[in-house]
């Protein structure tokens, strides 16, 4: 189901780039760390430039099972939604994936506030497992977002505000 994989190394000093290249993965490297948001912006631009129809973001922290990419992209591939979020909190995935209890509690509280503020209903706004249609990414002004962790929330806020169809489902 995956046609292309892009790894963006954000200035790490380990062997990530060498391993990625050895595995035949399209690898981009930032000489200096551009931040979480800067890393995503590089990846999104590269995916769109390489002709992606659907772009999946998958955090490499083992909280999201890559084997569920097919399930994650299905609603987007079928045209039912523009953005699908994999949620750790709908099932046992968050704690099983190593999320500390305090982090889960904070995640739940922030999500409740965001649902209230946006008038939307998602189980998690802080997912590191997302599938975007290329058309949705082209509509959103992500290239101008800050280079920090706010990019994920900004993408969701703008997606909802722009009338994109957003849904989430269990990812673990």
C-alpha positions as CSV (number, residue, x, y, z in Angstrom):
1,X,0.0,0.0,0.0
2,X,3.0,2.3,0.5
3,X,4.6,3.6,-2.7
4,X,7.3,5.8,-1.3
5,X,8.9,6.5,2.1
6,X,10.6,9.7,3.0
7,X,12.8,10.1,6.0
8,X,13.8,13.6,7.1
9,X,16.7,13.6,9.5
10,X,16.6,16.8,11.5
11,X,20.3,17.3,12.1
12,X,20.8,14.2,14.2
13,X,24.3,12.9,15.0
14,X,23.6,9.2,15.0
15,X,23.5,6.7,12.1
16,X,19.9,7.5,11.0
17,X,20.9,8.8,7.6
18,X,23.4,6.0,6.8
19,X,20.8,3.4,7.8
20,X,18.0,5.0,5.8
21,X,20.1,5.3,2.7
22,X,21.2,1.6,3.1
23,X,17.5,0.6,3.3
24,X,16.8,2.5,0.0
25,X,14.6,5.2,1.7
26,X,14.4,8.6,0.1
27,X,16.4,10.5,2.7
28,X,16.5,14.2,3.4
29,X,18.9,15.7,5.9
30,X,18.9,19.0,7.7
31,X,22.4,20.1,8.5
32,X,21.0,21.9,11.6
33,X,17.9,21.1,13.5
34,X,14.9,23.0,12.1
35,X,12.5,21.9,14.8
36,X,9.5,19.6,14.8
37,X,7.5,21.8,12.5
38,X,10.4,22.5,10.2
39,X,10.9,18.8,9.8
40,X,7.3,18.2,8.9
41,X,7.3,21.1,6.4
42,X,10.3,19.6,4.6
43,X,8.6,16.2,4.5
44,X,5.3,17.5,3.3
45,X,6.9,19.6,0.5
46,X,9.0,16.6,-0.6
47,X,6.0,14.2,-0.6
48,X,3.9,16.6,-2.7
49,X,6.9,17.2,-5.0
50,X,7.2,13.4,-5.5
51,X,3.6,13.1,-6.5
52,X,2.0,11.7,-3.4
53,X,-1.8,11.3,-3.4
54,X,-1.9,10.7,0.3
55,X,0.7,11.7,2.8
56,X,1.2,9.8,6.1
57,X,3.0,11.2,9.1
58,X,4.2,8.5,11.4
59,X,6.2,9.4,14.6
60,X,9.1,7.0,15.1
61,X,8.4,6.6,18.9
62,X,6.6,3.2,18.6
63,X,3.4,4.5,20.0
64,X,1.7,4.0,16.6
65,X,1.9,0.7,14.7
66,X,3.1,1.2,11.1
67,X,1.2,-2.0,10.2
68,X,-2.0,0.1,10.5
69,X,-1.1,2.5,7.7
70,X,-3.6,0.8,5.4
71,X,-6.4,1.3,7.9
72,X,-5.4,4.9,8.5
73,X,-5.4,5.8,4.8
74,X,-8.5,3.9,3.8
75,X,-11.0,6.7,4.6
76,X,-8.8,9.2,2.7
77,X,-8.2,6.9,-0.2
78,X,-11.9,6.3,-0.6
79,X,-12.6,10.0,-0.6
80,X,-14.7,10.0,2.5
81,X,-12.3,12.2,4.5
82,X,-9.5,14.7,3.9
83,X,-7.6,13.9,7.0
84,X,-7.5,10.8,9.2
85,X,-5.9,10.8,12.7
86,X,-4.7,7.6,14.4
87,X,-5.7,7.9,18.0
88,X,-3.8,6.3,20.9
89,X,-6.6,7.0,23.4
90,X,-9.5,5.2,21.8
91,X,-8.0,1.9,22.7
92,X,-5.2,0.6,24.9
93,X,-2.5,2.0,22.6
94,X,-1.3,5.0,24.6
95,X,-0.3,3.3,27.8
96,X,0.8,0.1,26.0
97,X,2.9,2.3,23.7
98,X,4.7,3.8,26.7
99,X,2.8,7.1,27.2
100,X,3.2,8.0,30.9
101,X,-0.1,8.4,32.9
102,X,0.5,12.1,33.5
103,X,1.0,12.7,29.7
104,X,-2.2,10.8,28.9
105,X,-4.1,12.9,31.5
106,X,-2.8,16.2,30.0
107,X,-3.6,14.9,26.5
108,X,-7.2,14.2,27.5
109,X,-7.6,17.6,29.2
110,X,-6.2,19.5,26.3
111,X,-8.3,17.6,23.8
112,X,-11.4,18.3,25.8
113,X,-10.6,22.1,25.7
114,X,-9.8,22.0,22.0
115,X,-13.1,20.1,21.2
116,X,-15.0,22.8,23.2
117,X,-13.2,25.7,21.6
118,X,-13.5,24.3,18.0
119,X,-17.0,22.8,18.3
120,X,-15.6,19.5,17.0
121,X,-15.3,16.1,18.4
122,X,-11.9,14.3,18.2
123,X,-10.5,11.9,20.7
124,X,-7.0,13.3,20.3
125,X,-5.5,16.4,18.8
126,X,-1.9,15.4,19.4
127,X,-1.6,12.4,17.2
128,X,1.7,11.5,15.6
129,X,0.0,9.2,13.1
130,X,-1.9,11.1,10.4
131,X,-3.0,10.7,6.8
132,X,-3.7,13.8,4.7
133,X,-5.0,13.9,1.1
134,X,-2.6,15.7,-1.1
135,X,-5.4,18.1,-2.0
136,X,-5.9,18.9,1.7
137,X,-2.2,19.6,2.2
138,X,-2.2,21.9,-0.9
139,X,-5.1,23.9,0.6
140,X,-3.5,24.5,4.0
141,X,-0.9,27.2,4.6
142,X,1.5,24.8,6.5
143,X,4.6,26.2,4.9
144,X,4.1,29.4,7.0
145,X,3.5,27.7,10.3
146,X,6.0,27.9,13.1
147,X,8.8,25.3,13.3
148,X,7.7,24.0,16.7
149,X,5.2,21.5,18.1
150,X,2.3,23.8,17.4
151,X,2.2,22.7,13.7
152,X,0.0,19.7,14.5
153,X,-2.6,21.7,16.2
154,X,-2.4,24.5,13.6
155,X,-3.0,21.9,10.9
156,X,-6.1,20.6,12.7
157,X,-7.5,24.1,13.5
158,X,-7.0,25.2,9.9
159,X,-8.4,22.0,8.5
160,X,-11.5,22.2,10.6
161,X,-11.9,26.0,9.9
162,X,-11.5,25.4,6.2
163,X,-14.2,22.8,6.2
164,X,-12.0,19.8,5.5
165,X,-13.4,16.5,6.6
166,X,-11.5,15.3,9.6
167,X,-12.0,12.0,11.6
168,X,-10.0,9.9,13.9
169,X,-9.9,6.2,14.8
170,X,-8.1,3.8,17.0
171,X,-4.4,3.2,16.1
172,X,-3.1,0.8,18.6
